[in-house]
Amino acid sequence: MTSTQPIKVALVGGGIGGLCLAAGLVSNPKIDIHVYESVPEYKDIGAGLALHMNAIKGMDLIGPHVKKAYFDKALTMAEEADEEMSTKVTIASGPNTGALVAELGKAKGRKTVARSDLLAGLMDLIPKEKLSFNKRLASMTERADQTIDLTFKDGTSVHADAVIGCDGVHSITRGYLLGEDHPARAPKNNDGWQIWRTLVPAEEAKKFIDEKFTRTVPILCGPKGHINCMPLHNMRDVSAGVAMRGARKPGMKDAPELRPEDFEGYTKEAQDIVKVNKPLVQLNTQDRSCRN
């Protein structure tokens, strides 16, 4: 690299964080950035998002166009844009059932967005030639001049002046920086948490769960874990999730089965969401883009 050449940056990981950062850097003439994403294509997986003010301000700091991409894809939860809404955290089991624990992100015009929709909006901000899919990083090697060679599992390799790691909890870049034996190298799940999640058409969901949960964002808490819902895709779908402590045992390779009986003692509203999740979770484990 000479003083007249842009810095060649390899950004490993094209999730929300990686694409936001790339969208902020791509117009800088002093930087030649390229995003390497491990999956072959983005699918409609992952929880929906209801971003709070700190995240929206962070997007604005990266660039107003990044914040606009979120707002263009997001759904206003309330019928009226000036109606205040929040994520309501309530107790769903025990003597304090029904107690309101917290109201998160209370704001007017509160919005939700599907992860896939937000990724699509952010991807529109990045030239197609700057984003490569199916590039799962295998290793990194530093040259004598401190530039980096990256080798991917498909056998290809690239050379960069700098690398930015946005490659998630199983990060290869973290292992390179910290060392493979570092205690922070791999993700930890000391409490054995397991999350089940599915996407249900809203009209179908209304047959089984309280209608209010198809247009709000509740978190229902109890001793075994928490249960939540979120409207997505212009109210056409509902993302339903169950998180349980102690479900994943040490050494377990496959995801444990979701058992509604584990949530006996929770409110009927909470148990109904668990039952909606149950018949679809195995289908969505194989192909998260599926619908009921």
C-alpha positions in Angstrom: 0.0 0.0 0.0 1.2 3.5 -0.9 0.1 6.8 0.5 -2.1 7.3 -2.6 -3.8 3.9 -2.4 -6.9 3.4 -0.2 -6.5 1.1 2.8 -7.8 -2.3 1.8 -10.1 -3.5 4.6 -11.7 -7.0 4.9 -14.8 -7.0 7.1 -15.5 -10.5 8.3 -19.2 -11.0 9.0 -22.2 -9.5 7.2 -24.7 -9.4 10.0 -26.4 -6.2 11.2 -23.3 -4.8 12.8 -21.1 -5.6 9.9 -23.4 -4.2 7.3 -24.0 -1.0 9.3 -20.3 -0.5 9.6 -19.7 -1.2 5.9 -22.5 1.2 4.9 -20.7 3.9 6.9 -17.3 3.2 5.4 -18.1 2.4 1.8 -18.2 6.0 0.7 -14.9 6.9 2.2 -12.4 7.3 -0.7 -9.5 6.4 1.6 -10.9 3.0 2.4 -11.5 0.0 0.1 -13.8 -2.2 2.1 -15.2 -5.6 1.3 -17.6 -7.7 3.4 -17.2 -11.5 3.6 -20.3 -13.2 4.9 -20.3 -17.0 5.8 -23.9 -17.9 4.8 -24.8 -18.5 1.1 -27.7 -16.0 1.4 -29.8 -14.2 4.0 -32.9 -16.1 5.2 -35.8 -15.0 7.4 -34.3 -16.3 10.6 -33.5 -14.7 14.0 -35.7 -12.7 16.3 -37.4 -9.6 15.3 -35.9 -6.3 16.5 -37.4 -3.4 18.4 -34.5 -1.1 18.5 -34.2 1.3 21.4 -33.0 4.9 21.2 -29.3 4.2 21.8 -29.2 1.9 18.8 -31.0 4.4 16.6 -28.6 7.2 17.7 -25.7 4.8 16.9 -27.0 4.3 13.4 -27.3 8.0 13.0 -23.7 8.5 14.0 -22.6 6.0 11.4 -24.7 7.8 8.8 -28.2 9.2 8.4 -28.7 6.8 5.5 -28.1 3.8 7.8 -30.9 5.1 10.2 -33.1 5.7 7.2 -32.7 2.1 6.1 -34.0 0.9 9.4 -37.0 3.3 9.4 -37.8 2.4 5.8 -38.0 -1.3 6.7 -39.5 -1.1 10.2 -43.2 -1.4 11.2 -44.9 1.1 13.5 -46.5 -1.1 16.2 -49.2 1.4 17.3 -52.1 2.4 15.1 -51.2 6.0 15.8 -47.6 7.2 15.3 -47.8 9.4 18.4 -49.0 6.6 20.7 -46.4 5.6 23.3 -45.5 1.9 23.4 -42.9 -0.2 25.1 -41.7 -3.7 25.6 -43.5 -4.7 28.8 -41.8 -7.2 31.0 -44.2 -8.9 33.4 -44.2 -11.8 35.8 -46.1 -14.8 34.4 -45.8 -17.3 37.3 -46.0 -17.4 41.1 -47.5 -15.0 43.7 -46.5 -11.9 41.8 -48.2 -13.0 38.5 -49.2 -10.0 36.5 -46.7 -7.6 38.1 -45.0 -5.2 35.7 -41.3 -5.4 36.1 -40.1 -3.0 33.5 -41.1 -1.0 30.4 -38.2 -1.1 27.9 -37.7 1.5 25.1 -40.9 3.4 25.8 -41.3 5.8 22.9 -43.8 7.3 20.5 -44.0 5.6 17.1 -42.2 2.5 18.4 -41.2 0.2 15.6 -40.3 -3.5 15.0 -38.4 -5.0 12.1 -37.6 -8.5 10.9 -33.8 -9.2 10.9 -34.0 -10.2 7.2 -35.8 -7.0 6.3 -33.2 -4.9 8.0 -30.4 -6.8 6.4 -32.0 -6.3 3.0 -32.2 -2.5 3.7 -28.6 -2.3 4.8 -27.4 -4.4 1.8 -29.0 -1.9 -0.6 -26.5 0.7 0.8 -23.5 -1.4 -0.2 -22.4 -2.0 -3.8 -22.9 -5.6 -4.8 -19.3 -6.1 -5.7 -18.3 -5.2 -2.1 -20.2 -8.1 -0.6 -19.3 -11.8 -0.9 -21.5 -14.6 0.4 -20.5 -18.2 1.3 -17.2 -17.0 2.6 -16.6 -18.7 6.0 -13.3 -17.7 7.4 -10.9 -20.6 8.2 -7.7 -18.9 9.2 -5.7 -15.6 9.3 -2.0 -15.1 8.8 -0.1 -11.9 9.4 2.7 -11.0 7.0 6.0 -9.3 8.0 4.6 -6.0 6.8 1.6 -6.5 9.2 -0.9 -7.0 6.4 -3.2 -10.0 6.6 -3.9 -13.1 4.5 -7.4 -14.6 5.0 -8.2 -18.1 3.9 -11.8 -19.3 3.6 -13.2 -22.8 3.9 -14.0 -22.9 0.2 -10.2 -22.8 -0.4 -10.0 -19.2 -1.6 -7.9 -16.5 0.0 -7.6 -12.7 0.0 -5.1 -10.2 1.2 -5.9 -7.1 3.2 -4.2 -4.2 4.9 -6.6 -4.5 7.9 -9.3 -6.8 9.1 -12.5 -6.0 11.1 -14.1 -8.8 12.9 -18.0 -8.8 13.0 -18.3 -12.6 12.9 -20.4 -13.3 15.9 -20.1 -15.5 18.9 -18.1 -18.2 17.1 -15.7 -15.6 15.9 -12.5 -16.7 14.1 -11.0 -13.2 14.4 -11.5 -13.3 18.2 -9.5 -16.5 18.3 -6.8 -14.9 16.2 -6.5 -11.9 18.5 -6.9 -13.6 21.9 -5.5 -17.0 21.1 -7.4 -20.3 20.7 -7.0 -21.2 24.4 -8.2 -17.8 25.8 -11.3 -18.2 28.1 -13.2 -15.6 26.0 -12.5 -17.4 22.7 -15.7 -19.5 22.6 -19.2 -18.6 23.7 -20.2 -19.7 27.2 -23.6 -21.1 28.2 -23.0 -21.9 31.9 -26.7 -21.9 32.8 -27.7 -24.2 29.9 -30.0 -21.7 28.1 -31.9 -22.9 25.1 -34.0 -20.7 22.8 -36.8 -21.9 20.6 -38.2 -19.5 18.0 -40.7 -19.7 15.2 -42.6 -17.4 12.8 -46.3 -17.8 12.6 -48.8 -16.1 10.2 -50.6 -13.5 12.3 -54.1 -14.9 11.4 -53.0 -18.3 12.5 -51.5 -17.1 15.7 -54.7 -15.3 16.6 -56.5 -18.7 16.8 -54.3 -19.7 19.7 -52.9 -16.7 21.5 -54.3 -13.4 22.9 -54.8 -11.0 20.0 -52.9 -8.2 21.8 -49.7 -10.3 21.5 -49.9 -10.1 17.7 -49.5 -6.3 17.8 -47.3 -5.7 20.9 -44.0 -6.8 22.3 -44.4 -8.6 25.6 -41.8 -10.5 27.7 -43.4 -12.9 30.1 -41.1 -14.1 32.9 -41.0 -17.0 35.3 -38.7 -19.4 37.1 -37.9 -21.6 34.0 -37.3 -18.7 31.6 -39.1 -16.1 29.5 -41.6 -16.1 26.6 -42.1 -13.3 24.1 -43.9 -12.3 20.9 -43.3 -9.6 18.2 -45.3 -8.5 15.2 -43.3 -8.5 11.9 -43.7 -8.1 8.1 -46.4 -5.3 8.3 -48.4 -7.3 10.9 -48.6 -10.4 8.6 -46.5 -12.6 10.9 -45.7 -13.0 14.6 -42.3 -14.0 15.9 -42.8 -16.2 19.0 -39.9 -17.2 21.2 -39.3 -19.3 24.3 -36.0 -19.2 26.3 -35.5 -21.8 29.1 -32.7 -22.0 31.6 -31.2 -25.5 32.2 -32.6 -27.1 29.1 -29.3 -27.6 27.4 -27.1 -30.1 29.3 -23.3 -30.2 29.2 -22.0 -32.0 26.1 -25.4 -32.0 24.4 -25.0 -31.6 20.6 -28.6 -31.5 19.4 -31.2 -29.0 20.5 -33.5 -30.4 23.2 -37.2 -30.7 22.5 -39.5 -28.0 23.7 -41.9 -29.4 26.3 -45.0 -27.3 27.1 -45.3 -29.2 30.4 -42.1 -27.5 31.6 -44.1 -24.3 31.8 -46.9 -25.5 34.0 -47.7 -22.8 36.5 -47.2 -20.0 34.0 -50.2 -18.0 33.0 -52.5 -19.4 30.3 -51.4 -16.6 28.0 -47.7 -17.6 28.3 -48.5 -21.3 27.9 -50.5 -20.6 24.8 -47.4 -19.0 23.2 -45.3 -22.0 24.2 -47.8 -24.3 22.5 -47.8 -22.2 19.3 -44.0 -22.5 19.2 -44.0 -26.3 19.8 -45.3 -27.7 16.5 -43.3 -25.4 14.3 -39.9 -25.4 16.1 -38.6 -28.6 14.5 -39.6 -27.5 11.0 -38.0 -24.1 11.4 -34.8 -25.7 12.8 -34.4 -27.3 9.4 -35.5 -24.4 7.2 -36.0 -21.2 9.1 -37.6 -19.6 6.0 -40.6 -21.9 6.3 -44.1 -20.8 7.3 -46.9 -22.7 8.9 
